[in-house]
């Protein structure tokens, strides 16, 4: 199996894209892995820091390690949107394949400084690092505040040696109010200025044509979270209502996993890498 670093290099060359799905427990991890197996495509399982606070890094790693043994497709474990250098290092220590050090709320110099610390530590242990420039809407950002500066992205890439950069280009976390307004001109400018693989956050609700267009400008990973936990929670709520007092976690949750899996499959079909590992 290719390492994550090798896969990203391959996809960056071929114009393909890895999808990272946020998960919350062992059930949606299972649905995501089943979808990846069905589509015969690599997948990234992303643990947000709120999930880490509940489950712990070691338990998350153990769950995903068993999934890696159960399925034949490449599965990579990622720590998502972490602004804590120490937590990033701890994730690397327990066996995460990649970590995101999110310094996007900091002045550029501090963002670079934190990213360098994590990159040096992670690379020494064979792990991959993602950083971020610009803001992802949904954090109180409006107008041009959220757009990544081309010059800032260039500095971050050159001074840190980071493996992936998430760039603010108009996407948002959560559900969109209307059609997403992606600034493809800014994305193209960034792509032309750096050779680093780029990451598109806020993948839920972005039209397929926009996702595929973004891939022509260096987007090598796309993050999807809201679509998955919405499918999970809405279908689970309906199933609990249907089962009533007979609702029982193993059977009730198992009933709705196919709907969650189908939501994951939709995104695999949008991206459809030309080179299946």
PyMOL commands that set and color helices and strands:
alter all, ss='L'
color gray80, all
select helices_A, chain A and resi 4-14+26-39+49-55+57-70+85-94+108-124+143-146+150-160+184-193+208-215+226-246+249-271
alter helices_A, ss='H'
color red, helices_A
select strands_A, chain A and resi 18-23+43-48+75-82+98-101+128-133+164-167+197-200+219-224
alter strands_A, ss='S'
color yellow, strands_A
deselect
rebuild
show_as cartoon
